[in-house]
Amino acid sequence: MSQFDKVSVVKKANVYFEGKVTSRAVILEDGTKITLGIMLPGEYEFGTGQKEIMDIQSGELSVLLPGQSEWLEISEPTKFEVPANSSFKLVVKTVTDYICSYLD
Amino acid sequence: MSQFDKVSVVKKANVYFEGKVTSRAVILEDGTKITLGIMLPGEYEFGTGQKEIMDIQSGELSVLLPGQSEWLEISEPTKFEVPANSSFKLVVKTVTDYICSYLD
């Protein structure tokens, strides 16, 4: 499926790290919220409230998940999960297009 | 209205200038297409096919419209029109959040 249908899109962008990471909040038909985002090359750390599923659509990056010592190397479409109330580190090598889902 | 409802959002981002300008395509309920985009500080020139309405939601920038010698200075929410089959120059000073509509 190349698009989300019957959704709402919040007009105002979410902007982090001086615009090097930005996203748009989308509310799906069932009421759940996701974000569609872009990360430019750089090093970032994000905290989580809810559990998150990061769906990397394109881009090359390394990810260090909480409690892990090995970095996850991503260079093709990949999904990974981040536990609630934790944080994860990213080293983004090329412009990365992602979708983030939030789980209860 | 802080969000668009009953729309479709194309998953894949539009990426320009090595990610310094990115946008998401949104198809409104009436079938018309808009894009929600972000421009990072920098100098850009964009060409138009259809006539465009640029709705600057936030950000500071200067815009040179086709046929004009005076730059348009923008530092608050502002709309401007760009004729079809032309191009316009932008000098973006701060992260700019915009919506672009395309008119027949």
N, CA and C atoms of all chains as a GROMACS GRO file, in nm:
protein
  624
    1MET      N    1   0.087  -0.120   0.000
    1MET     CA    2   0.000   0.000   0.000
    1MET      C    3   0.090   0.124   0.000
    2SER      N    4   0.080   0.211  -0.097
    2SER     CA    5   0.173   0.322  -0.110
    2SER      C    6   0.120   0.450  -0.042
    3GLN      N    7  -0.003   0.444   0.008
    3GLN     CA    8  -0.054   0.563   0.078
    3GLN      C    9  -0.148   0.521   0.189
    4PHE      N   10  -0.172   0.608   0.283
    4PHE     CA   11  -0.271   0.588   0.387
    4PHE      C   12  -0.397   0.662   0.344
    5ASP      N   13  -0.510   0.597   0.352
    5ASP     CA   14  -0.636   0.660   0.310
    5ASP      C   15  -0.724   0.691   0.430
    6LYS      N   16  -0.817   0.792   0.407
    6LYS     CA   17  -0.914   0.830   0.510
    6LYS      C   18  -0.846   0.861   0.644
    7VAL      N   19  -0.745   0.942   0.638
    7VAL     CA   20  -0.671   0.979   0.759
    7VAL      C   21  -0.682   1.130   0.780
    8SER      N   22  -0.633   1.175   0.893
    8SER     CA   23  -0.618   1.318   0.919
    8SER      C   24  -0.469   1.349   0.928
    9VAL      N   25  -0.432   1.466   0.882
    9VAL     CA   26  -0.291   1.508   0.887
    9VAL      C   27  -0.284   1.641   0.962
   10VAL      N   28  -0.205   1.643   1.066
   10VAL     CA   29  -0.188   1.766   1.143
   10VAL      C   30  -0.102   1.861   1.059
   11LYS      N   31  -0.149   1.986   1.048
   11LYS     CA   32  -0.081   2.081   0.959
   11LYS      C   33   0.061   2.114   1.007
   12LYS      N   34   0.074   2.139   1.136
   12LYS     CA   35   0.202   2.187   1.188
   12LYS      C   36   0.304   2.073   1.198
   13ALA      N   37   0.421   2.095   1.143
   13ALA     CA   38   0.526   1.992   1.146
   13ALA      C   39   0.585   1.979   1.286
   14ASN      N   40   0.638   1.861   1.316
   14ASN     CA   41   0.721   1.839   1.435
   14ASN      C   42   0.865   1.859   1.391
   15VAL      N   43   0.938   1.945   1.462
   15VAL     CA   44   1.075   1.978   1.420
   15VAL      C   45   1.172   1.950   1.536
   16TYR      N   46   1.275   1.871   1.508
   16TYR     CA   47   1.374   1.837   1.610
   16TYR      C   48   1.514   1.866   1.556
   17PHE      N   49   1.610   1.884   1.647
   17PHE     CA   50   1.750   1.900   1.607
   17PHE      C   51   1.764   2.002   1.494
   18GLU      N   52   1.703   2.121   1.517
   18GLU     CA   53   1.714   2.234   1.422
   18GLU      C   54   1.672   2.192   1.281
   19GLY      N   55   1.573   2.108   1.273
   19GLY     CA   56   1.517   2.071   1.143
   19GLY      C   57   1.583   1.952   1.078
   20LYS      N   58   1.687   1.897   1.145
   20LYS     CA   59   1.752   1.781   1.083
   20LYS      C   60   1.664   1.656   1.095
   21VAL      N   61   1.571   1.661   1.188
   21VAL     CA   62   1.470   1.555   1.197
   21VAL      C   63   1.334   1.625   1.202
   22THR      N   64   1.246   1.589   1.112
   22THR     CA   65   1.111   1.649   1.111
   22THR      C   66   1.009   1.541   1.084
   23SER      N   67   0.886   1.566   1.127
   23SER     CA   68   0.782   1.466   1.099
   23SER      C   69   0.646   1.532   1.094
   24ARG      N   70   0.552   1.457   1.037
   24ARG     CA   71   0.412   1.497   1.029
   24ARG      C   72   0.327   1.395   1.104
   25ALA      N   73   0.240   1.442   1.190
   25ALA     CA   74   0.151   1.352   1.264
   25ALA      C   75   0.031   1.319   1.175
   26VAL      N   76  -0.001   1.190   1.169
   26VAL     CA   77  -0.114   1.142   1.090
   26VAL      C   78  -0.202   1.058   1.182
   27ILE      N   79  -0.333   1.084   1.180
   27ILE     CA   80  -0.425   1.006   1.263
   27ILE      C   81  -0.501   0.912   1.170
   28LEU      N   82  -0.484   0.782   1.193
   28LEU     CA   83  -0.546   0.682   1.107
   28LEU      C   84  -0.695   0.673   1.133
   29GLU      N   85  -0.764   0.603   1.041
   29GLU     CA   86  -0.910   0.593   1.050
   29GLU      C   87  -0.956   0.534   1.184
   30ASP      N   88  -0.871   0.444   1.240
   30ASP     CA   89  -0.909   0.381   1.369
   30ASP      C   90  -0.868   0.468   1.489
   31GLY      N   91  -0.818   0.587   1.461
   31GLY     CA   92  -0.785   0.680   1.569
   31GLY      C   93  -0.641   0.675   1.617
   32THR      N   94  -0.568   0.572   1.573
   32THR     CA   95  -0.428   0.563   1.619
   32THR      C   96  -0.342   0.668   1.547
   33LYS      N   97  -0.237   0.710   1.618
   33LYS     CA   98  -0.150   0.814   1.562
   33LYS      C   99  -0.020   0.753   1.513
   34ILE      N  100   0.025   0.798   1.398
   34ILE     CA  101   0.159   0.763   1.349
   34ILE      C  102   0.228   0.892   1.310
   35THR      N  103   0.358   0.883   1.285
   35THR     CA  104   0.424   1.000   1.227
   35THR      C  105   0.503   0.955   1.105
   36LEU      N  106   0.506   1.042   1.004
   36LEU     CA  107   0.587   1.020   0.885
   36LEU      C  108   0.702   1.119   0.894
   37GLY      N  109   0.824   1.068   0.898
   37GLY     CA  110   0.935   1.158   0.924
   37GLY      C  111   1.055   1.142   0.834
   38ILE      N  112   1.142   1.242   0.844
   38ILE     CA  113   1.266   1.246   0.768
   38ILE      C  114   1.380   1.274   0.865
   39MET      N  115   1.488   1.198   0.854
   39MET     CA  116   1.609   1.227   0.932
   39MET      C  117   1.724   1.254   0.835
   40LEU      N  118   1.790   1.366   0.853
   40LEU     CA  119   1.909   1.396   0.773
   40LEU      C  120   2.030   1.332   0.841
   41PRO      N  121   2.140   1.319   0.767
   41PRO     CA  122   2.260   1.260   0.828
   41PRO      C  123   2.296   1.330   0.959
   42GLY      N  124   2.330   1.249   1.059
   42GLY     CA  125   2.366   1.305   1.190
   42GLY      C  126   2.351   1.200   1.298
   43GLU      N  127   2.380   1.240   1.422
   43GLU     CA  128   2.369   1.149   1.536
   43GLU      C  129   2.260   1.199   1.629
   44TYR      N  130   2.167   1.111   1.666
   44TYR     CA  131   2.050   1.151   1.743
   44TYR      C  132   2.022   1.049   1.853
   45GLU      N  133   1.953   1.095   1.956
   45GLU     CA  134   1.898   1.004   2.056
   45GLU      C  135   1.755   1.046   2.083
   46PHE      N  136   1.665   0.952   2.080
   46PHE     CA  137   1.523   0.979   2.105
   46PHE      C  138   1.475   0.898   2.224
   47GLY      N  139   1.394   0.961   2.306
   47GLY     CA  140   1.329   0.889   2.416
   47GLY      C  141   1.191   0.843   2.372
   48THR      N  142   1.140   0.739   2.433
   48THR     CA  143   1.006   0.691   2.401
   48THR      C  144   0.916   0.701   2.524
   49GLY      N  145   0.789   0.730   2.495
   49GLY     CA  146   0.687   0.722   2.601
   49GLY      C  147   0.620   0.588   2.582
   50GLN      N  148   0.539   0.576   2.473
   50GLN     CA  149   0.480   0.449   2.436
   50GLN      C  150   0.583   0.364   2.363
   51LYS      N  151   0.550   0.234   2.353
   51LYS     CA  152   0.632   0.146   2.268
   51LYS      C  153   0.620   0.198   2.124
   52GLU      N  154   0.729   0.191   2.049
   52GLU     CA  155   0.727   0.242   1.912
   52GLU      C  156   0.773   0.136   1.813
   53ILE      N  157   0.712   0.140   1.695
   53ILE     CA  158   0.763   0.061   1.584
   53ILE      C  159   0.814   0.159   1.479
   54MET      N  160   0.943   0.151   1.452
   54MET     CA  161   1.003   0.238   1.350
   54MET      C  162   1.011   0.158   1.219
   55ASP      N  163   0.947   0.213   1.118
   55ASP     CA  164   0.943   0.147   0.986
   55ASP      C  165   1.029   0.233   0.893
   56ILE      N  166   1.153   0.187   0.870
   56ILE     CA  167   1.246   0.261   0.784
   56ILE      C  168   1.209   0.231   0.639
   57GLN      N  169   1.163   0.334   0.567
   57GLN     CA  170   1.122   0.315   0.427
   57GLN      C  171   1.243   0.321   0.333
   58SER      N  172   1.336   0.412   0.367
   58SER     CA  173   1.459   0.420   0.287
   58SER      C  174   1.564   0.493   0.370
   59GLY      N  175   1.691   0.464   0.339
   59GLY     CA  176   1.798   0.533   0.409
   59GLY      C  177   1.895   0.435   0.472
   60GLU      N  178   2.015   0.485   0.501
   60GLU     CA  179   2.118   0.404   0.567
   60GLU      C  180   2.147   0.462   0.704
   61LEU      N  181   2.139   0.376   0.804
   61LEU     CA  182   2.161   0.422   0.941
   61LEU      C  183   2.200   0.306   1.031
   62SER      N  184   2.255   0.344   1.148
   62SER     CA  185   2.284   0.245   1.252
   62SER      C  186   2.198   0.281   1.372
   63VAL      N  187   2.149   0.178   1.440
   63VAL     CA  188   2.057   0.199   1.552
   63VAL      C  189   2.108   0.120   1.673
   64LEU      N  190   2.116   0.188   1.787
   64LEU     CA  191   2.150   0.118   1.911
   64LEU      C  192   2.026   0.116   1.999
   65LEU      N  193   1.967  -0.002   2.012
   65LEU     CA  194   1.845  -0.017   2.092
   65LEU      C  195   1.882  -0.028   2.240
   66PRO      N  196   1.789   0.007   2.329
   66PRO     CA  197   1.819   0.002   2.473
   66PRO      C  198   1.858  -0.139   2.517
   67GLY      N  199   1.962  -0.144   2.600
   67GLY     CA  200   2.006  -0.273   2.652
   67GLY      C  201   2.091  -0.353   2.555
   68GLN      N  202   2.115  -0.300   2.437
   68GLN     CA  203   2.194  -0.372   2.338
   68GLN      C  204   2.335  -0.313   2.331
   69SER      N  205   2.432  -0.396   2.295
   69SER     CA  206   2.568  -0.343   2.278
   69SER      C  207   2.605  -0.343   2.129
   70GLU      N  208   2.531  -0.421   2.052
   70GLU     CA  209   2.555  -0.427   1.907
   70GLU      C  210   2.463  -0.328   1.834
   71TRP      N  211   2.521  -0.252   1.743
   71TRP     CA  212   2.439  -0.160   1.662
   71TRP      C  213   2.370  -0.238   1.551
   72LEU      N  214   2.246  -0.202   1.524
   72LEU     CA  215   2.167  -0.258   1.414
   72LEU      C  216   2.203  -0.177   1.289
   73GLU      N  217   2.255  -0.244   1.186
   73GLU     CA  218   2.292  -0.174   1.063
   73GLU      C  219   2.178  -0.186   0.962
   74ILE      N  220   2.125  -0.072   0.919
   74ILE     CA  221   2.009  -0.072   0.829
   74ILE      C  222   2.046  -0.005   0.696
   75SER      N  223   2.018  -0.075   0.586
   75SER     CA  224   2.045  -0.013   0.454
   75SER      C  225   1.934  -0.048   0.356
   76GLU      N  226   1.826  -0.107   0.408
   76GLU     CA  227   1.709  -0.136   0.324
   76GLU      C  228   1.585  -0.127   0.413
   77PRO      N  229   1.467  -0.126   0.350
   77PRO     CA  230   1.345  -0.111   0.430
   77PRO      C  231   1.344  -0.213   0.546
   78THR      N  232   1.331  -0.164   0.666
   78THR     CA  233   1.342  -0.247   0.787
   78THR      C  234   1.252  -0.189   0.896
   79LYS      N  235   1.195  -0.281   0.978
   79LYS     CA  236   1.118  -0.235   1.094
   79LYS      C  237   1.191  -0.277   1.222
   80PHE      N  238   1.190  -0.192   1.323
   80PHE     CA  239   1.241  -0.234   1.453
   80PHE      C  240   1.153  -0.174   1.563
   81GLU      N  241   1.155  -0.240   1.678
   81GLU     CA  242   1.070  -0.200   1.790
   81GLU      C  243   1.152  -0.135   1.899
   82VAL      N  244   1.100  -0.032   1.962
   82VAL     CA  245   1.167   0.032   2.074
   82VAL      C  246   1.073   0.026   2.194
   83PRO      N  247   1.118  -0.033   2.306
   83PRO     CA  248   1.030  -0.047   2.422
   83PRO      C  249   0.982   0.090   2.474
   84ALA      N  250   0.870   0.087   2.544
   84ALA     CA  251   0.818   0.210   2.606
   84ALA      C  252   0.916   0.261   2.712
   85ASN      N  253   0.908   0.390   2.737
   85ASN     CA  254   0.987   0.454   2.844
   85ASN      C  255   1.134   0.419   2.836
   86SER      N  256   1.189   0.425   2.716
   86SER     CA  257   1.332   0.398   2.700
   86SER      C  258   1.387   0.499   2.600
   87SER      N  259   1.507   0.473   2.549
   87SER     CA  260   1.561   0.563   2.446
   87SER      C  261   1.647   0.483   2.351
   88PHE      N  262   1.667   0.536   2.232
   88PHE     CA  263   1.749   0.467   2.133
   88PHE      C  264   1.834   0.569   2.059
   89LYS      N  265   1.951   0.523   2.016
   89LYS     CA  266   2.046   0.609   1.947
   89LYS      C  267   2.048   0.576   1.799
   90LEU      N  268   2.070   0.679   1.719
   90LEU     CA  269   2.077   0.659   1.574
   90LEU      C  270   2.197   0.734   1.518
   91VAL      N  271   2.266   0.670   1.427
   91VAL     CA  272   2.366   0.739   1.345
   91VAL      C  273   2.316   0.728   1.201
   92VAL      N  274   2.266   0.839   1.151
   92VAL     CA  275   2.204   0.841   1.018
   92VAL      C  276   2.309   0.878   0.915
   93LYS      N  277   2.325   0.792   0.814
   93LYS     CA  278   2.431   0.814   0.715
   93LYS      C  279   2.377   0.879   0.589
   94THR      N  280   2.253   0.841   0.549
   94THR     CA  281   2.191   0.906   0.432
   94THR      C  282   2.049   0.947   0.471
   95VAL      N  283   1.990   1.039   0.394
   95VAL     CA  284   1.855   1.090   0.424
   95VAL      C  285   1.764   0.969   0.445
   96THR      N  286   1.698   0.966   0.558
   96THR     CA  287   1.616   0.851   0.596
   96THR      C  288   1.468   0.890   0.608
   97ASP      N  289   1.386   0.812   0.542
   97ASP     CA  290   1.240   0.834   0.537
   97ASP      C  291   1.178   0.725   0.623
   98TYR      N  292   1.104   0.764   0.726
   98TYR     CA  293   1.052   0.662   0.819
   98TYR      C  294   0.906   0.687   0.856
   99ILE      N  295   0.845   0.582   0.906
   99ILE     CA  296   0.710   0.591   0.963
   99ILE      C  297   0.721   0.537   1.106
  100CYS      N  298   0.667   0.610   1.203
  100CYS     CA  299   0.672   0.564   1.341
  100CYS      C  300   0.530   0.540   1.391
  101SER      N  301   0.508   0.419   1.444
  101SER     CA  302   0.378   0.385   1.505
  101SER      C  303   0.394   0.376   1.655
  102TYR      N  304   0.290   0.410   1.727
  102TYR     CA  305   0.294   0.413   1.873
  102TYR      C  306   0.196   0.310   1.927
  103LEU      N  307   0.243   0.222   2.014
  103LEU     CA  308   0.158   0.111   2.063
  103LEU      C  309   0.132   0.127   2.212
  104ASP      N  310   0.012   0.089   2.255
  104ASP     CA  311  -0.021   0.095   2.398
  104ASP      C  312   0.035  -0.027   2.469
  105MET      N  313  -0.844   2.575   1.122
  105MET     CA  314  -0.844   2.429   1.114
  105MET      C  315  -0.700   2.381   1.128
  106SER      N  316  -0.669   2.300   1.228
  106SER     CA  317  -0.530   2.263   1.254
  106SER      C  318  -0.492   2.133   1.186
  107GLN      N  319  -0.589   2.067   1.122
  107GLN     CA  320  -0.555   1.944   1.051
  107GLN      C  321  -0.644   1.926   0.930
  108PHE      N  322  -0.600   1.846   0.836
  108PHE     CA  323  -0.681   1.808   0.721
  108PHE      C  324  -0.744   1.673   0.753
  109ASP      N  325  -0.874   1.663   0.731
  109ASP     CA  326  -0.943   1.537   0.761
  109ASP      C  327  -0.985   1.464   0.632
  110LYS      N  328  -1.003   1.330   0.646
  110LYS     CA  329  -1.048   1.247   0.535
  110LYS      C  330  -0.961   1.264   0.410
  111VAL      N  331  -0.833   1.256   0.432
  111VAL     CA  332  -0.739   1.272   0.321
  111VAL      C  333  -0.658   1.143   0.304
  112SER      N  334  -0.578   1.139   0.198
  112SER     CA  335  -0.481   1.031   0.180
  112SER      C  336  -0.342   1.092   0.188
  113VAL      N  337  -0.249   1.016   0.244
  113VAL     CA  338  -0.111   1.062   0.255
  113VAL      C  339  -0.021   0.960   0.186
  114VAL      N  340   0.056   1.009   0.090
  114VAL     CA  341   0.150   0.920   0.022
  114VAL      C  342   0.265   0.889   0.117
  115LYS      N  343   0.298   0.760   0.128
  115LYS     CA  344   0.398   0.719   0.228
  115LYS      C  345   0.536   0.777   0.197
  116LYS      N  346   0.575   0.767   0.071
  116LYS     CA  347   0.713   0.804   0.035
  116LYS      C  348   0.731   0.956   0.032
  117ALA      N  349   0.833   1.003   0.099
  117ALA     CA  350   0.858   1.148   0.105
  117ALA      C  351   0.916   1.198  -0.028
  118ASN      N  352   0.893   1.326  -0.056
  118ASN     CA  353   0.961   1.396  -0.166
  118ASN      C  354   1.085   1.459  -0.105
  119VAL      N  355   1.201   1.435  -0.164
  119VAL     CA  356   1.326   1.485  -0.106
  119VAL      C  357   1.402   1.567  -0.211
  120TYR      N  358   1.437   1.691  -0.177
  120TYR     CA  359   1.508   1.780  -0.269
  120TYR      C  360   1.632   1.834  -0.198
  121PHE      N  361   1.729   1.878  -0.277
  121PHE     CA  362   1.848   1.944  -0.220
  121PHE      C  363   1.906   1.865  -0.103
  122GLU      N  364   1.927   1.733  -0.128
  122GLU     CA  365   1.991   1.644  -0.029
  122GLU      C  366   1.918   1.647   0.106
  123GLY      N  367   1.787   1.660   0.099
  123GLY     CA  368   1.706   1.653   0.221
  123GLY      C  369   1.685   1.786   0.288
  124LYS      N  370   1.744   1.893   0.233
  124LYS     CA  371   1.723   2.024   0.297
  124LYS      C  372   1.582   2.077   0.270
  125VAL      N  373   1.519   2.020   0.167
  125VAL     CA  374   1.377   2.050   0.144
  125VAL      C  375   1.308   1.914   0.127
  126THR      N  376   1.206   1.889   0.206
  126THR     CA  377   1.132   1.762   0.194
  126THR      C  378   0.983   1.791   0.206
  127SER      N  379   0.903   1.702   0.149
  127SER     CA  380   0.758   1.723   0.162
  127SER      C  381   0.685   1.590   0.155
  128ARG      N  382   0.560   1.595   0.199
  128ARG     CA  383   0.470   1.482   0.192
  128ARG      C  384   0.349   1.519   0.104
  129ALA      N  385   0.316   1.434   0.012
  129ALA     CA  386   0.199   1.459  -0.074
  129ALA      C  387   0.074   1.413  -0.001
  130VAL      N  388  -0.027   1.500  -0.004
  130VAL     CA  389  -0.156   1.470   0.060
  130VAL      C  390  -0.264   1.491  -0.044
  131ILE      N  391  -0.356   1.395  -0.057
  131ILE     CA  392  -0.466   1.409  -0.152
  131ILE      C  393  -0.592   1.439  -0.071
  132LEU      N  394  -0.650   1.555  -0.098
  132LEU     CA  395  -0.767   1.598  -0.022
  132LEU      C  396  -0.891   1.521  -0.065
  133GLU      N  397  -0.998   1.535   0.016
  133GLU     CA  398  -1.121   1.460  -0.010
  133GLU      C  399  -1.176   1.487  -0.150
  134ASP      N  400  -1.153   1.612  -0.199
  134ASP     CA  401  -1.206   1.644  -0.333
  134ASP      C  402  -1.109   1.602  -0.445
  135GLY      N  403  -1.002   1.534  -0.408
  135GLY     CA  404  -0.911   1.480  -0.508
  135GLY      C  405  -0.793   1.569  -0.539
  136THR      N  406  -0.797   1.693  -0.491
  136THR     CA  407  -0.684   1.783  -0.521
  136THR      C  408  -0.562   1.743  -0.436
  137LYS      N  409  -0.446   1.773  -0.493
  137LYS     CA  410  -0.321   1.735  -0.425
  137LYS      C  411  -0.256   1.858  -0.364
  138ILE      N  412  -0.206   1.842  -0.241
  138ILE     CA  413  -0.124   1.946  -0.179
  138ILE      C  414   0.002   1.879  -0.129
  139THR      N  415   0.100   1.961  -0.089
  139THR     CA  416   0.215   1.901  -0.022
  139THR      C  417   0.239   1.978   0.108
  140LEU      N  418   0.280   1.906   0.211
  140LEU     CA  419   0.320   1.967   0.338
  140LEU      C  420   0.471   1.952   0.344
  141GLY      N  421   0.540   2.064   0.353
  141GLY     CA  422   0.685   2.055   0.342
  141GLY      C  423   0.762   2.134   0.445
  142ILE      N  424   0.892   2.104   0.447
  142ILE     CA  425   0.987   2.170   0.537
  142ILE      C  426   1.106   2.217   0.454
  143MET      N  427   1.149   2.340   0.474
  143MET     CA  428   1.272   2.390   0.412
  143MET      C  429   1.370   2.430   0.521
  144LEU      N  430   1.489   2.378   0.515
  144LEU     CA  431   1.593   2.419   0.608
  144LEU      C  432   1.663   2.542   0.552
  145PRO      N  433   1.737   2.616   0.638
  145PRO     CA  434   1.806   2.734   0.588
  145PRO      C  435   1.891   2.702   0.464
  146GLY      N  436   1.883   2.791   0.366
  146GLY     CA  437   1.959   2.770   0.242
  146GLY      C  438   1.897   2.852   0.130
  147GLU      N  439   1.959   2.839   0.011
  147GLU     CA  440   1.909   2.910  -0.106
  147GLU      C  441   1.860   2.810  -0.209
  148TYR      N  442   1.739   2.831  -0.258
  148TYR     CA  443   1.675   2.733  -0.348
  148TYR      C  444   1.606   2.804  -0.463
  149GLU      N  445   1.589   2.731  -0.572
  149GLU     CA  446   1.502   2.776  -0.680
  149GLU      C  447   1.415   2.661  -0.722
  150PHE      N  448   1.285   2.686  -0.732
  150PHE     CA  449   1.190   2.583  -0.771
  150PHE      C  450   1.118   2.625  -0.898
  151GLY      N  451   1.096   2.530  -0.986
  151GLY     CA  452   1.015   2.555  -1.105
  151GLY      C  453   0.872   2.512  -1.078
  152THR      N  454   0.777   2.570  -1.149
  152THR     CA  455   0.637   2.529  -1.133
  152THR      C  456   0.584   2.474  -1.264
  153GLY      N  457   0.495   2.376  -1.251
  153GLY     CA  458   0.420   2.330  -1.369
  153GLY      C  459   0.286   2.400  -1.360
  154GLN      N  460   0.203   2.358  -1.261
  154GLN     CA  461   0.076   2.426  -1.236
  154GLN      C  462   0.102   2.553  -1.155
  155LYS      N  463   0.000   2.639  -1.153
  155LYS     CA  464   0.006   2.754  -1.063
  155LYS      C  465   0.010   2.700  -0.920
  156GLU      N  466   0.086   2.766  -0.832
  156GLU     CA  467   0.099   2.718  -0.694
  156GLU      C  468   0.064   2.828  -0.595
  157ILE      N  469   0.004   2.786  -0.484
  157ILE     CA  470  -0.013   2.876  -0.371
  157ILE      C  471   0.074   2.822  -0.258
  158MET      N  472   0.170   2.901  -0.217
  158MET     CA  473   0.258   2.861  -0.107
  158MET      C  474   0.203   2.926   0.021
  159ASP      N  475   0.172   2.842   0.117
  159ASP     CA  476   0.116   2.887   0.245
  159ASP      C  477   0.225   2.864   0.351
  160ILE      N  478   0.295   2.973   0.385
  160ILE     CA  479   0.404   2.963   0.484
  160ILE      C  480   0.341   2.961   0.622
  161GLN      N  481   0.355   2.848   0.691
  161GLN     CA  482   0.296   2.835   0.826
  161GLN      C  483   0.387   2.896   0.932
  162SER      N  484   0.517   2.877   0.914
  162SER     CA  485   0.614   2.938   1.007
  162SER      C  486   0.750   2.943   0.938
  163GLY      N  487   0.832   3.036   0.983
  163GLY     CA  488   0.967   3.046   0.927
  163GLY      C  489   0.994   3.185   0.871
  164GLU      N  490   1.124   3.213   0.858
  164GLU     CA  491   1.168   3.342   0.800
  164GLU      C  492   1.240   3.315   0.670
  165LEU      N  493   1.195   3.384   0.567
  165LEU     CA  494   1.254   3.365   0.434
  165LEU      C  495   1.230   3.485   0.346
  166SER      N  496   1.309   3.491   0.237
  166SER     CA  497   1.287   3.591   0.133
  166SER      C  498   1.252   3.516   0.005
  167VAL      N  499   1.159   3.575  -0.070
  167VAL     CA  500   1.111   3.508  -0.191
  167VAL      C  501   1.119   3.606  -0.308
  168LEU      N  502   1.177   3.559  -0.418
  168LEU     CA  503   1.178   3.640  -0.541
  168LEU      C  504   1.086   3.572  -0.642
  169LEU      N  505   0.972   3.636  -0.666
  169LEU     CA  506   0.874   3.580  -0.759
  169LEU      C  507   0.913   3.616  -0.903
  170PRO      N  508   0.869   3.537  -1.002
  170PRO     CA  509   0.906   3.562  -1.141
  170PRO      C  510   0.862   3.703  -1.184
  171GLY      N  511   0.952   3.771  -1.255
  171GLY     CA  512   0.919   3.904  -1.307
  171GLY      C  513   0.930   4.015  -1.204
  172GLN      N  514   0.969   3.980  -1.083
  172GLN     CA  515   0.981   4.082  -0.977
  172GLN      C  516   1.128   4.113  -0.953
  173SER      N  517   1.155   4.236  -0.909
  173SER     CA  518   1.294   4.270  -0.874
  173SER      C  519   1.306   4.286  -0.722
  174GLU      N  520   1.191   4.304  -0.657
  174GLU     CA  521   1.190   4.318  -0.510
  174GLU      C  522   1.165   4.182  -0.446
  175TRP      N  523   1.248   4.151  -0.346
  175TRP     CA  524   1.226   4.026  -0.272
  175TRP      C  525   1.112   4.047  -0.172
  176LEU      N  526   1.030   3.943  -0.158
  176LEU     CA  527   0.921   3.939  -0.058
  176LEU      C  528   0.983   3.889   0.072
  177GLU      N  529   0.973   3.972   0.179
  177GLU     CA  530   1.030   3.931   0.307
  177GLU      C  531   0.921   3.871   0.394
  178ILE      N  532   0.939   3.746   0.436
  178ILE     CA  533   0.835   3.676   0.513
  178ILE      C  534   0.889   3.637   0.650
  179SER      N  535   0.813   3.674   0.755
  179SER     CA  536   0.855   3.634   0.889
  179SER      C  537   0.735   3.597   0.974
  180GLU      N  538   0.620   3.584   0.908
  180GLU     CA  539   0.499   3.537   0.979
  180GLU      C  540   0.413   3.462   0.876
  181PRO      N  541   0.312   3.390   0.925
  181PRO     CA  542   0.230   3.311   0.832
  181PRO      C  543   0.183   3.397   0.713
  182THR      N  544   0.214   3.354   0.595
  182THR     CA  545   0.189   3.432   0.474
  182THR      C  546   0.161   3.339   0.358
  183LYS      N  547   0.070   3.382   0.266
  183LYS     CA  548   0.048   3.307   0.143
  183LYS      C  549   0.098   3.387   0.023
  184PHE      N  550   0.156   3.320  -0.074
  184PHE     CA  551   0.189   3.388  -0.199
  184PHE      C  552   0.164   3.292  -0.316
  185GLU      N  553   0.142   3.352  -0.433
  185GLU     CA  554   0.108   3.274  -0.552
  185GLU      C  555   0.224   3.272  -0.649
  186VAL      N  556   0.247   3.159  -0.713
  186VAL     CA  557   0.352   3.149  -0.814
  186VAL      C  558   0.285   3.104  -0.945
  187PRO      N  559   0.301   3.183  -1.052
  187PRO     CA  560   0.235   3.147  -1.178
  187PRO      C  561   0.280   3.010  -1.230
  188ALA      N  562   0.196   2.951  -1.313
  188ALA     CA  563   0.230   2.823  -1.376
  188ALA      C  564   0.352   2.840  -1.467
  189ASN      N  565   0.421   2.731  -1.490
  189ASN     CA  566   0.533   2.729  -1.586
  189ASN      C  567   0.632   2.843  -1.562
  190SER      N  568   0.668   2.864  -1.437
  190SER     CA  569   0.766   2.968  -1.405
  190SER      C  570   0.857   2.912  -1.295
  191SER      N  571   0.935   3.001  -1.234
  191SER     CA  572   1.019   2.954  -1.122
  191SER      C  573   1.032   3.068  -1.021
  192PHE      N  574   1.066   3.030  -0.898
  192PHE     CA  575   1.081   3.132  -0.794
  192PHE      C  576   1.201   3.095  -0.706
  193LYS      N  577   1.264   3.200  -0.653
  193LYS     CA  578   1.383   3.182  -0.571
  193LYS      C  579   1.349   3.205  -0.424
  194LEU      N  580   1.416   3.130  -0.339
  194LEU     CA  581   1.394   3.145  -0.195
  194LEU      C  582   1.529   3.150  -0.124
  195VAL      N  583   1.538   3.240  -0.027
  195VAL     CA  584   1.650   3.238   0.068
  195VAL      C  585   1.586   3.213   0.204
  196VAL      N  586   1.605   3.091   0.253
  196VAL     CA  587   1.540   3.050   0.378
  196VAL      C  588   1.636   3.077   0.494
  197LYS      N  589   1.588   3.153   0.592
  197LYS     CA  590   1.675   3.192   0.704
  197LYS      C  591   1.654   3.103   0.825
  198THR      N  592   1.528   3.062   0.849
  198THR     CA  593   1.502   2.969   0.960
  198THR      C  594   1.415   2.855   0.908
  199VAL      N  595   1.412   2.743   0.981
  199VAL     CA  596   1.336   2.625   0.938
  199VAL      C  597   1.195   2.672   0.904
  200THR      N  598   1.152   2.640   0.783
  200THR     CA  599   1.022   2.689   0.732
  200THR      C  600   0.927   2.572   0.706
  201ASP      N  601   0.808   2.584   0.760
  201ASP     CA  602   0.703   2.483   0.750
  201ASP      C  603   0.599   2.538   0.653
  202TYR      N  604   0.572   2.470   0.544
  202TYR     CA  605   0.482   2.525   0.442
  202TYR      C  606   0.382   2.421   0.390
  203ILE      N  607   0.277   2.473   0.330
  203ILE     CA  608   0.180   2.391   0.258
  203ILE      C  609   0.174   2.446   0.117
  204CYS      N  610   0.183   2.359   0.016
  204CYS     CA  611   0.176   2.404  -0.122
  204CYS      C  612   0.053   2.345  -0.189
  205SER      N  613  -0.029   2.432  -0.249
  205SER     CA  614  -0.146   2.386  -0.324
  205SER      C  615  -0.121   2.409  -0.471
  206TYR      N  616  -0.180   2.323  -0.554
  206TYR     CA  617  -0.156   2.328  -0.699
  206TYR      C  618  -0.289   2.357  -0.767
  207LEU      N  619  -0.294   2.459  -0.850
  207LEU     CA  620  -0.419   2.502  -0.912
  207LEU      C  621  -0.413   2.480  -1.063
  208ASP      N  622  -0.530   2.441  -1.121
  208ASP     CA  623  -0.536   2.425  -1.267
  208ASP      C  624  -0.548   2.560  -1.335
   0.00000   0.00000   0.00000
